[in-house]
Amino acid sequence: MSSIRWSLRARDYGTTCFTNHPNPEISCFYEKGFSQISTETTGKALHALCIKGLIHLSVFFTNTLINMYSKFGDLGRAHYLFDNMFERNEVSWNTLMSGFVRVGFYRQAMVFFCEMLDSSVRPTGFLIASLITACDRSACMVKEGIQVHGFVFKVGHLSDVFVGTSLLHFYGAYGAILDAQKLFEEMPEKNVVSWTSLMVSYSDNGDPKAVIDLYQHMRNDKFSCNQNTFASVIAACGSLEDELLGHQVLGHVVKSGLENDVSVANSLISMFGSLGNLEDACYIFDHMDERDTISWNSIISGNVHNAFCRESLQHFDRMRWSHNQLNATTLSSLLTACSSVDNLKWGRGIHGITFRLGLDSNVCVNNSLLGMYFEAGSVEDAEFVFQEMPERDSISWNSMIARYIQHGRSLAALEIFTEMLKMGKMINYVTFTSALAACSNPEFLREGKIIHALQNEYSKYCPGEMK
């Protein structure tokens, strides 16, 4: 039943059935109505009718209201209802905290959690998992996440596989791999998400071999893999440059019936493309039932990586006729393909597309434009892009210095280096190496000595940037 029809029926109840005494039948009707509300306006109108009709606000009824207001982002009203409840149960706390977590008020949700414990209400595994996720998303709540883990250990919630998996993801996100590994070994129950979470943690921290080892362990324990598992394992095969293992995993994918999954196919295209096997990459791409932007980006990137620039541009032309949206990754790959005099016309065309897509201010796209114009010998266009960039990172500055040297313009390179110093930009080892290369001409011997002395000073105070 639509929310409008519920409102009309509620109005009829409001004009004919309201009394000054709680009516369980009417309350039940309203509770059912709130569960089907699709707009905040309708929900508020129905809530107003409840107040007007003196409908008895049971715990369940109030929880439903709190959930509705939380869903629509009105946390002030949800909190007000919660504060004025005569009686609360664990669902009341869970609903309120989940609402705050949903909109990103993680620290306030943690405050409610502490109040909940003080009131002797036992949290559910779902709520604890939500709080751990909140600590995962907020970079300044590592301490709170560890405290929640302590609570989980104390009350025995580690047997809840969802709680354990959330903790795995939490430790992996902060690079605490040993803690994640120890937790995984202690979990009494594991599911496919648990295994995959640890794989993702290994992958994110640059250990593809550990991903493969865990995958073999998972297969030995007779666990079924899902699409996320295979995507992580396939990416690890690419990082290890092990095409034979990649084909073995592809066989496992086919046996699992996941060869038509978009994320798995995308991972296979990326792996084969990075390993130079464009034949298999193109075969998988051409036989996909459904493609997304990542699919197109993967096949374009694979062609660019293997210097098949014309083919990458042909895929780009096909992509424009598909329903998939071009993004910064697409354009950056294509601009690399256009880094020659022969493809400069294409490069300028793609530069125009960046404006139409609103990506002309994207720093990654602009860095690719710099590289494309310099490689194609169009230094003036590169200078124009650099001057118009609303944001520059270290790659932007270092690229200008290195490219100027490449084109025999040492003075211009040193001017960029000087501008970096004046603007207080972070200088790293690559910057100094390029700047010193600009001083290889005897004409700039004095500047070279100054830069070398400056490099020695930076090494003392910023050693991390000089590696």
Buried (B, 14 or more C-beta within 10 A) or exposed (E): EEBEEBBEEBEEBBEEEBEEEEBEEBBEBBBEBBEEBEEBEBBBBBBEBBEEBBBBBBBEBBBBBBBBBBBBEBBEBBBEBBEEBEEBEEBBBBBBBBBBBBEEBBBBBBEBBEEBBEEEBEBBBBBBBBBBBBBBEBEEBBEBBBBBBEBBEEEEBBEBBBBBBBBBBBBBBBEBBEBBBEBBEEBEEBBBBBBBBBBBBBBEBEBBEBBBBBBEEBEEEEBEBBBBBBBBBBBBBBBBEBBEBBBEBBEBBEEBEBBEBBBBBBBBBBBBBBBEBBEBBBEBBEEBEEBBBBBBBBBBBBBBBBEBBEBBBEBBEEBEEEEBEBBBBBBBBBBBBBBBEEBBEBBBEBBEBBEEBEBBEBBBBBBBBBBBBBBBEBBEBBBEBBEEBEEBBBBBBBBBBBBBBBBEBBEBBBBBBEEBEEEEBEBBBBBBEBBBBBBEEEEBEEBBEEBEEBBEEBBEEEEEBBE
